[in-house]
Amino acid sequence: MVNPASGGALRLVADTDVCAGAGQCVRAAPELFDQDDDGLVVLLAADVPAASRARALDALDLCPSGAIGVRENPESSPARGDRIPPGP
């Protein structure tokens, strides 16, 4: 779980198999997300700059399908393009 108050570095992951194409991530953080021709999420930057931290967390909260994941410790996070591991 990411602590919004911690201010630590974040890394994003996205799962296009789960994405519903709602575009809420793009609206929340257009510097971090885009959509492909099918409307599915595209990460523009996996490592979140400090100035974009709040918008990245907003995108996470606004995603209706749960396709976006955020990790607080980039050193232990998957590399760009990796998928979110399946839930319990």
C-alpha positions as CSV (number, residue, x, y, z in Angstrom):
1,M,0.0,0.0,0.0
2,V,1.3,3.4,-0.9
3,N,1.3,6.1,1.8
4,P,0.3,9.4,0.1
5,A,2.0,11.4,2.8
6,S,5.4,9.6,2.6
7,G,6.6,11.5,-0.4
8,G,8.7,8.5,-1.5
9,A,9.5,7.7,-5.1
10,L,6.8,5.9,-7.0
11,R,6.8,3.5,-10.0
12,L,3.7,2.9,-12.1
13,V,2.5,-0.3,-13.7
14,A,-0.5,-0.8,-16.0
15,D,-2.4,-3.9,-17.1
16,T,-3.9,-3.5,-20.5
17,D,-5.8,-6.8,-20.1
18,V,-7.7,-5.1,-17.2
19,C,-8.0,-1.6,-18.7
20,A,-11.6,-0.5,-19.6
21,G,-10.4,2.4,-21.6
22,A,-12.2,5.0,-19.5
23,G,-9.3,7.5,-19.8
24,Q,-9.5,8.7,-16.2
25,C,-5.8,8.2,-15.8
26,V,-5.1,10.5,-18.8
27,R,-7.4,13.2,-17.4
28,A,-5.7,12.9,-14.0
29,A,-2.1,12.8,-15.2
30,P,-1.6,13.4,-18.9
31,E,2.2,13.6,-18.4
32,L,2.2,10.0,-17.2
33,F,-0.5,8.3,-19.2
34,D,-1.9,8.1,-22.7
35,Q,-4.3,5.8,-24.6
36,D,-3.5,3.6,-27.6
37,D,-5.8,3.3,-30.7
38,D,-8.0,0.9,-28.8
39,G,-8.3,3.3,-25.9
40,L,-6.2,1.2,-23.5
41,V,-3.7,2.7,-21.1
42,V,-0.2,3.5,-22.2
43,L,2.5,4.5,-19.6
44,L,4.5,7.5,-20.7
45,A,6.7,7.4,-17.7
46,A,6.9,4.5,-15.2
47,D,9.0,6.4,-12.7
48,V,6.9,9.2,-11.3
49,P,8.6,12.6,-10.9
50,A,8.0,14.2,-7.5
51,A,5.9,17.0,-9.1
52,S,3.5,14.4,-10.5
53,R,3.1,12.3,-7.4
54,A,-0.3,13.6,-6.4
55,R,-1.7,13.3,-9.9
56,A,-0.4,9.7,-10.2
57,L,-2.2,8.8,-6.9
58,D,-5.3,10.5,-8.3
59,A,-5.1,8.4,-11.4
60,L,-4.8,5.3,-9.3
61,D,-7.9,6.2,-7.3
62,L,-9.9,7.2,-10.4
63,C,-9.2,4.1,-12.5
64,P,-12.6,2.3,-12.6
65,S,-11.1,-1.1,-13.6
66,G,-8.0,-1.2,-11.3
67,A,-5.6,-1.4,-14.3
68,I,-3.1,0.9,-12.7
69,G,-0.8,-0.1,-9.9
70,V,1.7,2.0,-8.0
71,R,4.8,0.8,-6.1
72,E,6.5,3.0,-3.5
73,N,10.0,1.5,-3.8
74,P,11.2,1.6,-7.4
75,E,14.2,-0.6,-6.6
76,S,11.9,-3.5,-5.8
77,S,9.3,-2.8,-8.5
78,P,8.8,-4.4,-11.8
79,A,10.4,-2.8,-14.8
80,R,8.4,-0.7,-17.3
81,G,5.9,-2.7,-19.2
82,D,5.5,-5.4,-16.6
83,R,2.0,-6.3,-15.5
84,I,0.3,-6.1,-12.2
85,P,0.5,-9.5,-10.5
86,P,-2.9,-11.2,-10.2
87,G,-4.9,-10.4,-7.0
88,P,-5.7,-12.9,-4.2
